[in-house]
């Protein structure tokens, strides 16, 4: 102990490390909040992309179904005319 200094200055991490100052704790907390906000934004972007891709997928499936129907009609017309 140093005379004139309080016995406990911050939070002790372990016996071999220095104590954490309030500034260090605030810095770590701010960093964690920043990482949380960034990851939350990334998750939101990915969810939006998934919704857009699912919507596009249903549109493509509908177009493929229409195309398949048209090809089948062409096959029927060609078979009726005897052309293969």
C-alpha contacts under 8 A as a table, 3 or more apart, distances in Angstrom:
res1	aa1	res2	aa2	distance
1	X	5	X	7.64
1	X	7	X	6.74
2	X	5	X	5.77
6	X	9	X	6.14
8	X	11	X	7.71
9	X	19	X	6.86
9	X	20	X	7.91
9	X	21	X	7.29
10	X	19	X	5.35
10	X	20	X	5.22
10	X	21	X	5.49
10	X	22	X	6.99
11	X	19	X	5.44
11	X	20	X	5.40
11	X	21	X	7.54
12	X	15	X	7.37
12	X	17	X	7.47
12	X	18	X	6.87
12	X	19	X	4.65
12	X	20	X	6.59
13	X	17	X	6.27
13	X	18	X	7.28
13	X	19	X	6.43
13	X	20	X	7.47
14	X	17	X	5.49
14	X	18	X	7.88
15	X	18	X	7.98
20	X	24	X	6.08
20	X	25	X	6.65
21	X	24	X	5.23
21	X	25	X	6.42
22	X	25	X	5.09
22	X	26	X	6.12
23	X	26	X	5.12
23	X	27	X	6.05
24	X	27	X	4.98
24	X	28	X	6.16
25	X	28	X	5.17
25	X	29	X	6.12
26	X	29	X	5.02
26	X	30	X	5.99
27	X	30	X	5.11
27	X	31	X	6.12
28	X	31	X	5.05
28	X	32	X	6.21
29	X	32	X	5.09
29	X	33	X	6.19
30	X	33	X	5.09
30	X	34	X	6.08
31	X	34	X	5.02
31	X	35	X	6.20
32	X	35	X	5.14
32	X	36	X	6.14
33	X	36	X	5.03
33	X	37	X	6.16
34	X	37	X	5.20
34	X	38	X	6.18
35	X	38	X	5.14
35	X	39	X	6.08
36	X	39	X	5.23
36	X	40	X	6.06
37	X	40	X	5.08
37	X	41	X	6.24
38	X	41	X	5.18
38	X	42	X	6.29
39	X	42	X	5.00
39	X	43	X	6.17
40	X	43	X	5.15
40	X	44	X	6.25
41	X	44	X	5.05
41	X	45	X	6.23
42	X	45	X	5.07
42	X	46	X	6.21
43	X	46	X	5.09
43	X	47	X	6.14
44	X	47	X	5.12
44	X	48	X	6.23
45	X	48	X	5.14
45	X	49	X	6.26
46	X	49	X	5.03
46	X	50	X	6.16
47	X	50	X	5.08
47	X	51	X	6.30
48	X	51	X	5.20
48	X	52	X	6.27
49	X	52	X	5.05
49	X	53	X	6.07
50	X	53	X	5.09
50	X	54	X	6.09
51	X	54	X	5.17
51	X	55	X	6.23
52	X	55	X	5.15
52	X	56	X	6.22
53	X	56	X	5.01
53	X	57	X	5.99
54	X	57	X	4.94
54	X	58	X	6.37
55	X	58	X	5.35
55	X	59	X	6.44
56	X	59	X	5.03
56	X	60	X	6.16
57	X	60	X	5.10
57	X	61	X	6.15
58	X	61	X	5.04
58	X	62	X	6.23
59	X	62	X	5.15
59	X	63	X	6.32
60	X	63	X	5.07
60	X	64	X	6.10
61	X	64	X	5.09
61	X	65	X	6.15
62	X	65	X	5.12
62	X	66	X	6.34
63	X	66	X	5.10
63	X	67	X	6.13
64	X	67	X	4.92
64	X	68	X	6.04
65	X	68	X	5.10
65	X	69	X	6.26
66	X	69	X	5.14
66	X	70	X	6.29
67	X	70	X	5.10
67	X	71	X	6.21
68	X	71	X	5.12
68	X	72	X	6.18
69	X	72	X	5.16
69	X	73	X	6.30
70	X	73	X	5.09
70	X	74	X	6.30
71	X	74	X	5.04
71	X	75	X	6.21
72	X	75	X	5.02
72	X	76	X	6.24
73	X	76	X	5.08
73	X	77	X	6.23
74	X	77	X	5.08
74	X	78	X	6.12
75	X	78	X	5.12
75	X	79	X	6.06
76	X	79	X	5.08
76	X	80	X	6.16
77	X	80	X	5.10
77	X	81	X	6.46
78	X	81	X	5.18
78	X	82	X	6.23
78	X	83	X	5.31
78	X	84	X	6.61
79	X	82	X	4.96
79	X	83	X	5.92
79	X	84	X	6.65
80	X	83	X	7.77
